[in-house]
Amino acid sequence: MRVGVAHHLGWAVVVAADEAHEVVDRRRIELVEPGLPVAPVHHEGGPHDLHRRGGPLDDAELAALVAEVRASAARATAAALDDLAAALPRPVVSLSLRDWPDGFPEDVAALRRPPHESRADSVMYLRVLAEAARVRGWAVHRYDARRVEAEAAPLLGDRAHEVLHGPRARLGPPWTKDHRTALAATVVASASPTTA
């Protein structure tokens, strides 16, 4: 089984597909436990007062908050992936995630400055997902969300439309762009199972 993820801040759409690219499972998973900010760097540490729940945080305070959210994300993600794996008929071999820049900083002082501040929280979730996959022995495949459907189409040939759009008719809603993206990522991963 291959799993594709289209993540957002604090949650993700997950699609599991078999070797024939048939959707076996689709679900929304939570990536952080309730009560914590889903975007600690952007909302709590960023320059915009509108997003903050309290006063400005210095680097040490923000680093502590990020560590707390990251630990929560690790727990929530592990539980969600374990639930998914338990529901699937065969073992998972890979997890596909949106790509992120290599060498993206982890230091809070760097993260809270542009251009990193707007992507820091997203990259945190991607790294947590990747670590959780590796712990389970799953290969990690990174994809370009803007191109993954176009990359999957030639691999699927004349089945492309049916594979990527057909699940909506077979399974009913929801079947959104996130679902198609996640499924397309599993197709691309099956053709070039590189790991990151």
C-alpha positions in Angstrom: 0.0 0.0 0.0 1.2 3.5 -0.7 -0.1 6.5 1.2 -0.3 10.1 -0.1 -0.7 13.1 2.2 -2.0 16.6 1.4 -1.3 18.4 4.6 -2.5 21.7 6.0 -1.8 23.4 9.3 -2.8 20.9 12.0 -4.6 18.4 9.7 -4.2 16.5 6.5 -6.1 14.6 3.8 -4.6 11.0 3.5 -5.3 8.6 0.7 -4.1 5.0 0.6 -4.0 3.1 -2.7 -3.0 -0.4 -3.8 -0.7 -1.5 -6.6 -3.5 -0.9 -9.2 -3.9 2.7 -7.8 -7.4 1.9 -6.4 -8.3 3.9 -3.4 -8.4 1.6 -0.3 -8.8 4.3 2.3 -9.2 8.1 2.5 -9.5 10.1 5.6 -8.8 13.4 7.3 -6.3 13.1 10.2 -5.4 15.5 12.9 -1.7 16.5 13.0 -1.7 18.2 16.4 -3.6 17.7 19.7 -6.4 20.1 20.6 -5.7 23.3 22.4 -2.4 24.1 20.8 -1.7 26.7 18.1 -1.6 25.0 14.7 0.9 27.6 13.4 3.2 28.6 16.3 5.8 30.4 14.3 3.5 32.2 11.9 0.7 33.0 14.4 2.4 33.4 17.7 5.9 34.3 16.7 5.2 36.2 13.5 5.0 40.0 13.0 1.2 40.2 12.9 -0.5 41.1 16.1 -3.9 39.9 14.6 -2.9 36.3 14.9 -1.4 36.3 18.4 -3.3 34.9 21.3 -1.1 36.8 23.8 1.7 39.3 23.8 4.9 39.0 21.6 7.2 36.1 22.3 10.9 36.3 22.5 13.1 33.6 20.8 13.3 31.4 23.9 9.5 31.6 24.5 8.8 30.8 20.9 11.3 28.0 20.8 9.6 26.4 23.9 6.2 26.8 22.2 7.4 25.3 19.0 8.9 22.3 20.9 5.6 21.8 22.7 3.6 21.9 19.4 6.1 19.6 17.7 5.9 17.0 20.4 2.1 17.2 20.2 2.3 16.8 16.5 4.5 13.8 16.8 2.0 12.1 19.2 -1.0 13.0 17.1 0.7 12.0 13.8 1.9 8.7 15.2 -1.6 7.8 16.5 -3.2 8.7 13.2 -0.7 6.7 11.1 -1.1 3.7 13.4 -4.9 3.9 13.0 -4.5 4.1 9.2 -2.0 1.2 9.0 -4.3 -1.0 11.2 -7.2 -0.3 8.9 -5.4 -1.3 5.7 -5.4 -4.8 4.2 -1.7 -4.8 3.5 1.4 -3.1 4.9 2.3 0.4 3.9 5.5 0.7 1.8 5.7 4.5 1.3 4.4 7.8 2.4 4.3 10.7 -0.1 4.6 14.3 1.2 4.8 17.7 -0.4 8.3 18.7 -0.9 10.1 21.2 1.3 13.4 23.0 0.8 16.5 21.0 1.8 18.4 22.9 4.5 15.3 24.7 5.7 16.4 26.2 9.0 15.3 24.9 12.4 16.6 27.7 14.6 13.7 29.9 15.8 15.5 33.2 15.2 15.9 32.2 11.5 12.4 30.7 11.3 10.6 33.9 12.4 12.2 36.0 9.6 11.0 36.1 6.0 10.9 34.1 3.8 11.0 31.3 6.3 8.3 32.6 8.7 5.4 31.8 6.4 6.5 28.2 5.7 8.1 27.2 9.0 4.9 25.6 10.5 4.2 23.7 7.3 7.7 22.3 7.1 7.5 21.3 10.8 4.4 19.1 10.0 6.2 17.6 6.9 9.3 16.7 9.0 7.1 15.2 11.7 5.2 13.1 9.1 8.5 12.0 7.5 10.0 11.0 10.8 6.9 9.0 11.7 7.0 7.2 8.3 10.7 6.3 8.7 10.2 4.9 12.2 7.6 2.6 10.7 10.0 1.5 7.9 8.0 3.3 5.2 9.9 5.0 2.4 9.3 8.7 2.2 8.6 10.2 -1.2 8.5 14.0 -1.7 6.4 15.5 -4.5 5.7 18.9 -6.1 2.0 19.6 -5.4 1.8 21.9 -8.5 3.0 19.2 -10.9 2.1 15.8 -9.3 -1.2 15.3 -11.2 0.5 16.1 -14.5 3.4 13.7 -13.6 0.9 10.9 -12.7 -1.1 11.2 -15.8 1.4 9.7 -18.3 2.2 6.9 -15.9 -1.5 6.0 -15.8 -2.0 6.4 -19.6 -5.6 6.2 -20.7 -6.7 5.3 -17.1 -5.6 8.7 -15.8 -9.0 10.4 -15.6 -10.7 7.3 -14.2 -8.0 6.8 -11.5 -7.7 10.4 -10.4 -11.4 11.5 -10.7 -13.3 8.2 -10.6 -13.2 7.8 -6.8 -15.7 10.6 -6.4 -18.3 8.6 -8.3 -17.4 5.3 -6.7 -16.8 6.5 -3.1 -18.9 9.7 -3.0 -17.8 13.0 -1.6 -15.5 14.2 -0.3 -13.2 13.8 -3.3 -11.4 17.1 -3.6 -8.2 18.4 -5.1 -6.4 17.4 -2.0 -7.5 13.8 -2.5 -6.5 13.8 -6.1 -3.1 15.3 -5.2 -2.5 12.7 -2.5 -3.5 9.8 -4.9 -1.4 11.2 -7.7 1.6 11.3 -5.3 1.2 7.6 -4.7 1.2 6.9 -8.4 4.4 8.9 -8.9 6.0 7.2 -5.9 5.2 3.8 -7.3 7.1 4.7 -10.5 10.1 6.3 -8.8 10.3 5.2 -5.2 13.1 7.5 -4.1 13.4 8.4 -0.5 14.1 11.6 1.3 
